[in-house]
Amino acid sequence: MYDWANSAFILTVVTAVLPVYFADVVVPKEGFDIGGTLYSATSLWGFMISSSALFVFLCAPMLGAIADFTAAKKKFLMVFCYTGSLFTVLLFFCGSGDVWMTMIFLIIAQIGFVGGNIFYDAFLPHVAPPGQMDWVSGKGFAYGYIGSDIQFLLCLGLILGHDALGLTGTMAVRLVLAFSGLWWAGFSIFTWKYVHEAPATENIPDDLRSSPKVIAYIRLGLRRTVGVLKKIVSTPYLLIFLIAFMLYNEGIQTTIVMATIYGKEELGLSTSVLMITLFVIQIVAMFGALLFSKLAERWSTQKAILTTLVGWSLVVLYAYGMTTSAEYMALGVVVGIVMGGSQALSRSYYGAMIPKESSAEYYAFYSVFTKFSAIWGPLVFAVIRQATGSSRLSIVSLIVFFILGMILLTMVRVPKSAEVPAS
């Protein structure tokens, strides 16, 4: 149910509603002055996403190691979850001109989202039956798409029907932002109640027992992080996959988080067109996740991922020249198909390579590579947009990430006995 709970944040807040609200209401039309330079809403949005990713990039490996050692994956998950959902609710109070407040609240909420996913993903090797990781991961994403679609449909009804409810358009958006945070927090209760974690089986090493407990865990986390890093570096197929994933995920994440603001600023699309397109993407993505999970069983996970990356490459090429709402919506269908497959299969492909008993540590590094890509993709997009005044070169430049990622992915050779020794 956590996929169901947190997917509403990434769809409704980060992808659909807040980018448009940020550009139309929060940021002045002439741009926002920082140090004598005017920054557009698109540029600021890219910098915000990069900042939150950088924080998690720096902290994730140590947190993952501590969570494994203390059997605290669920506790860490809930801390990040409720921090993120709280600051999502607080976005309700952001209005015209509240640029800094909006940016700070979103960055903290985004940290809660991506930080929580480290520990959520780490449960996958424990809950999936042998040989079923692709299917379980695909089902998780599918449930996430269903949940986010239901929540988004309710929000869409509120935004489009605000007059009938006696609300201003701005108030409707603010209520949607708060509702998204409450949805995230509310449905995550099922994860807290029904997902169980085995107790810790290791004690603090003798050389750390004299330190205060918090300091001991931090030092232990750093020590185990170095150990996992050495294992990854000494396992070629795992290292190559992570670098490949980092590269192609640059393109995927940037396309997703910048799609709405691209449609608004570059194509001049109406809010209703943007919202409907995103709803369609989520519906299609649900089937895409399940479809590619089955194709992975028939072809191999690697070939199925490569197929989705070819699709992503075609998406950004076509996006460079499109001009109409019909093209935007049609492209959204293609995005939905490849998005569902690429996300679910990447998670399960990695999960099949790592030891269960150190899953949080290894998924922390997976998250590091995920967040490292989330730093540079939006940053490159924002810099090109700021330099050229147009987002078209920004969007087409993402094909470089897909091509490099595909080249490296073809070089991954996973042996039949692929699990890495525990650290």
C-alpha positions in Angstrom: 0.0 0.0 0.0 3.0 2.4 0.3 3.2 2.6 -3.5 -0.5 3.5 -3.4 0.1 6.1 -0.7 3.2 8.0 -2.0 2.5 7.9 -5.7 -0.1 10.6 -5.2 2.7 13.0 -4.1 4.8 12.4 -7.1 1.9 12.6 -9.6 -0.3 15.3 -8.1 2.2 17.5 -6.4 5.5 17.2 -8.2 4.4 16.4 -11.7 0.9 17.8 -12.2 -0.4 20.6 -9.9 2.5 22.4 -8.2 4.6 23.1 -11.3 1.7 24.9 -12.9 0.8 26.7 -9.7 4.5 27.6 -9.2 4.7 29.1 -12.7 1.3 30.8 -12.7 0.9 32.1 -9.2 4.0 31.8 -7.0 6.8 33.1 -9.2 6.4 36.6 -10.8 5.9 36.6 -14.5 9.1 38.5 -15.0 11.0 35.9 -13.0 12.4 35.8 -9.4 15.5 37.9 -8.5 18.3 36.0 -6.8 21.5 37.9 -6.4 20.6 40.3 -9.3 19.7 37.6 -11.7 16.1 36.8 -12.8 15.3 33.1 -12.8 12.3 31.7 -14.6 9.9 29.3 -12.9 11.3 26.4 -15.1 14.9 27.1 -14.0 13.9 27.4 -10.3 11.9 24.1 -10.5 14.9 22.3 -11.9 17.2 23.7 -9.2 14.7 22.6 -6.5 14.6 19.0 -7.6 18.3 18.9 -7.8 18.8 20.3 -4.3 16.6 17.6 -2.6 18.3 14.9 -4.6 21.7 16.1 -3.5 20.8 15.9 0.2 19.6 12.3 -0.1 22.6 11.4 -2.2 24.9 12.5 0.6 23.0 10.7 3.4 21.5 7.6 1.9 24.3 5.0 2.1 24.9 5.6 5.8 21.2 5.6 6.7 20.8 2.3 4.8 23.6 0.6 6.6 22.2 1.7 10.0 18.7 0.6 9.1 20.0 -2.9 8.2 22.1 -3.3 11.3 19.3 -2.1 13.7 16.5 -3.7 11.8 15.0 -0.2 11.5 14.0 -0.1 7.9 10.3 0.4 8.8 11.1 3.1 11.4 13.2 5.1 8.9 10.5 4.7 6.3 7.9 6.2 8.5 10.1 9.1 9.7 10.7 10.1 6.1 7.1 9.4 5.1 5.5 11.6 7.7 8.1 14.4 7.3 7.4 14.5 3.6 3.6 14.3 4.0 3.7 17.1 6.7 5.5 19.5 4.4 3.3 18.6 1.5 0.3 19.7 3.6 2.1 22.9 4.5 2.3 23.8 0.8 -1.3 24.9 1.4 0.0 28.1 2.9 2.1 29.1 -0.1 0.6 31.8 -2.2 1.6 34.5 -4.7 5.2 35.7 -4.1 6.0 33.0 -1.6 8.9 31.7 -3.7 11.3 30.8 -0.9 8.7 29.2 1.3 7.4 27.1 -1.6 10.9 26.0 -2.5 11.9 25.1 1.1 8.7 23.2 1.7 8.9 21.3 -1.6 12.6 20.4 -1.0 11.8 18.9 2.4 8.8 17.1 1.1 10.8 15.7 -1.8 13.5 14.6 0.7 10.8 12.7 2.6 9.6 11.0 -0.6 13.0 9.9 -2.0 14.5 9.1 1.5 11.5 6.9 2.3 11.8 5.0 -0.9 15.3 3.8 0.1 13.8 1.8 2.9 10.6 0.8 1.1 12.6 -0.6 -1.8 14.8 -2.6 0.6 11.8 -4.7 1.6 11.5 -6.1 -1.9 14.0 -9.0 -1.7 12.3 -10.0 1.6 8.7 -10.0 0.4 9.1 -11.4 -3.1 9.1 -15.2 -3.6 12.1 -16.6 -5.4 12.0 -15.8 -9.1 9.1 -13.4 -8.7 10.9 -10.1 -8.1 10.0 -8.7 -11.5 6.4 -9.5 -11.1 6.1 -8.3 -7.5 7.9 -5.0 -8.4 5.6 -4.6 -11.4 2.5 -5.1 -9.2 3.8 -2.6 -6.7 4.1 0.1 -9.4 0.8 -0.9 -10.8 -0.9 -0.4 -7.4 0.9 2.9 -7.2 -0.5 4.0 -10.5 -4.0 2.9 -9.5 -3.9 4.8 -6.2 -2.4 7.9 -7.7 -5.0 7.9 -10.5 -7.9 7.7 -8.0 -6.4 10.5 -5.9 -5.6 12.6 -9.0 -9.1 12.1 -10.4 -10.6 13.5 -7.2 -8.2 16.4 -7.3 -8.9 17.0 -11.0 -12.6 17.2 -10.2 -12.0 19.8 -7.4 -9.8 21.9 -9.7 -12.0 21.8 -12.7 -15.3 22.2 -10.7 -14.1 24.8 -8.2 -16.7 27.4 -9.3 -19.6 25.0 -8.6 -18.1 24.4 -5.1 -17.8 28.2 -4.4 -14.0 28.1 -4.4 -11.5 30.2 -6.3 -9.1 28.4 -8.6 -6.2 29.2 -6.3 -7.9 27.9 -3.2 -8.8 24.7 -5.1 -5.1 24.1 -5.9 -4.1 24.8 -2.3 -6.7 22.2 -1.0 -5.4 19.7 -3.5 -1.8 20.1 -2.2 -2.9 19.6 1.4 -5.1 16.6 0.4 -2.2 15.0 -1.3 -0.1 15.1 1.9 -3.0 13.7 3.9 -3.5 10.8 1.4 0.2 10.0 1.6 0.2 9.9 5.4 -3.1 8.1 5.7 -2.6 5.2 3.4 1.0 4.6 4.7 -0.6 3.5 8.0 -1.3 0.1 6.3 2.4 -0.4 5.7 3.2 0.6 9.3 0.6 -1.9 10.6 1.0 -4.9 8.3 4.6 -5.0 7.1 6.9 -6.8 9.6 10.6 -6.7 9.9 12.8 -9.4 11.4 14.7 -8.3 14.6 18.4 -7.4 14.4 20.8 -10.3 14.7 24.0 -8.4 15.2 25.5 -6.5 18.1 27.5 -3.3 18.1 31.2 -4.2 17.6 33.4 -4.1 20.7 35.5 -1.2 19.4 32.4 1.0 19.2 30.6 0.1 22.5 32.4 2.9 24.4 30.9 5.5 22.2 27.4 7.0 22.7 24.8 4.9 20.9 24.0 7.5 18.3 27.7 8.1 17.5 28.3 4.3 17.4 25.6 3.8 14.9 26.8 6.7 12.7 30.4 5.3 12.8 29.0 1.8 12.1 26.9 3.1 9.2 30.0 4.7 7.6 32.0 1.5 8.1 29.4 -0.7 6.5 28.9 1.8 3.7 32.6 1.6 2.8 32.2 -2.2 2.9 29.3 -2.3 0.5 31.0 0.2 -1.8 34.0 -2.1 -2.0 31.7 -5.1 -2.8 30.0 -3.1 -5.5 33.3 -1.9 -7.1 34.6 -5.5 -7.0 31.5 -6.8 -8.7 31.7 -5.6 -12.4 28.1 -6.5 -13.5 26.7 -4.6 -10.5 28.8 -1.6 -10.9 28.2 -1.3 -14.6 24.4 -1.7 -14.1 24.4 1.1 -11.5 26.3 3.5 -13.8 24.0 2.6 -16.7 21.0 3.1 -14.5 22.3 6.4 -13.2 22.6 7.6 -16.8 19.3 6.5 -18.3 17.5 7.5 -15.1 18.8 11.0 -15.7 16.6 11.2 -18.8 13.6 9.4 -17.3 13.4 11.5 -14.1 14.0 14.8 -15.8 11.4 14.1 -18.5 8.8 13.2 -15.8 9.4 16.1 -13.4 9.8 18.7 -16.2 7.0 17.5 -18.5 4.2 19.7 -17.1 6.1 22.9 -16.8 7.5 22.2 -20.3 3.9 21.9 -21.6 2.8 25.1 -19.8 5.7 27.4 -20.6 7.0 26.1 -24.0 3.7 24.9 -25.6 1.2 27.2 -23.8 -1.1 24.3 -23.0 -4.1 24.8 -20.7 -4.2 23.3 -17.2 -7.0 21.0 -18.2 -5.0 19.5 -21.1 -2.0 19.0 -18.8 -4.1 17.4 -16.1 -5.9 15.0 -18.4 -2.7 14.0 -20.1 -1.1 13.1 -16.8 -4.2 11.1 -15.8 -3.9 9.1 -19.1 -0.2 8.6 -18.5 -0.9 7.0 -15.1 -3.6 4.7 -16.5 -1.3 3.5 -19.3 1.7 3.2 -17.0 -0.2 0.7 -14.8 -0.6 -1.6 -17.8 2.9 -0.8 -19.0 4.4 -2.0 -15.7 2.5 -5.3 -15.9 3.2 -5.8 -19.6 6.9 -5.3 -19.4 7.1 -7.6 -16.3 5.6 -10.4 -18.4 7.9 -9.5 -21.3 10.9 -9.7 -19.0 9.9 -13.3 -18.2 9.8 -14.1 -21.9 12.8 -12.1 -23.2 14.9 -11.3 -20.1 14.8 -8.3 -17.8 17.7 -6.7 -19.5 16.1 -6.8 -23.0 12.8 -5.5 -21.7 14.6 -2.5 -20.1 16.5 -1.8 -23.3 13.2 -1.8 -25.2 11.7 0.9 -22.8 14.9 3.0 -23.3 14.4 3.0 -27.1 10.9 4.3 -26.4 12.2 7.0 -24.1 14.7 8.1 -26.8 11.9 8.5 -29.3 9.8 10.4 -26.8 12.4 13.2 -26.3 13.2 13.4 -30.0 9.5 13.9 -30.8 9.0 16.3 -27.9 11.6 18.7 -29.4 9.4 19.5 -32.4 5.8 19.1 -31.1 3.6 22.2 -31.1 0.0 21.0 -30.4 -2.0 19.7 -27.5 -3.0 16.6 -29.5 0.7 15.7 -30.0 1.4 16.3 -26.3 -1.5 13.9 -25.3 -0.5 11.2 -27.8 3.1 11.4 -26.6 1.8 11.0 -23.1 0.4 7.5 -24.0 3.9 6.4 -25.2 5.4 7.8 -22.0 3.0 5.8 -19.9 3.9 2.6 -21.6 7.7 2.9 -21.2 7.6 4.6 -17.8 5.8 1.7 -16.1 8.2 -0.8 -17.5 11.5 1.0 -17.0 10.9 1.9 -13.3 9.6 -1.5 -12.2 12.1 -3.6 -14.0 15.1 -1.5 -13.0 14.2 -2.0 -9.3 13.7 -5.8 -9.6 16.8 -6.3 -11.9 18.9 -4.8 -9.2 17.1 -6.6 -6.4 18.0 -10.0 -8.0 21.7 -9.2 -7.7 22.0 -8.3 -4.1 22.0 -10.2 -0.7 18.7 -10.1 1.2 20.3 -9.6 4.6 22.0 -6.3 3.4 19.2 -5.1 1.2 18.8 -1.7 2.8 22.5 -1.0 2.4 22.5 -2.1 -1.3 19.2 -0.3 -2.0 20.7 2.8 -0.4 23.4 2.8 -3.1 20.7 2.2 -5.7 19.0 5.3 -4.3 22.3 7.2 -4.4 22.6 6.5 -8.1 18.9 7.3 -8.5 19.3 10.6 -6.7 22.7 11.4 -8.3 20.9 11.2 -11.7 18.1 13.4 -10.3 20.7 16.0 -9.5 22.2 16.4 -12.9 19.3 15.8 -15.2 17.1 18.7 -13.9 20.2 20.8 -13.4 21.3 20.4 -17.1 17.7 21.1 -18.2 17.5 24.3 -16.1 21.0 25.6 -17.2 20.2 25.1 -20.9 16.8 26.7 -20.4 18.3 29.7 -18.6 21.0 30.1 -21.3 18.8 29.7 -24.4 15.5 31.0 -23.2 13.8 27.8 -24.6 13.2 24.4 -23.2 13.3 22.6 -26.6 17.0 22.1 -26.6 16.8 21.1 -22.9 14.4 18.3 -23.7 16.2 16.9 -26.7 19.5 16.9 -24.9 18.2 14.1 -22.7 18.7 11.6 -25.5 22.4 11.5 -24.6 21.6 10.0 -21.2 19.4 7.3 -22.8 22.0 6.4 -25.4 24.9 6.1 -22.9 22.7 4.2 -20.5 21.7 1.7 -23.2 25.3 1.2 -24.3 26.4 0.3 -20.7 23.4 -1.8 -20.0 24.2 -4.1 -23.0 27.6 -4.7 -21.3 26.0 -6.1 -18.1 26.6 -9.8 -17.9 24.9 -11.3 -14.8 26.0 -14.8 -13.9 23.3 -17.4 -13.0 24.4 -17.2 -9.3 24.3 -13.5 -9.2 23.8 -12.7 -5.5 26.6 -10.6 -4.1 28.2 -11.9 -0.9 26.8 -10.1 2.2 29.0 -7.3 3.6 
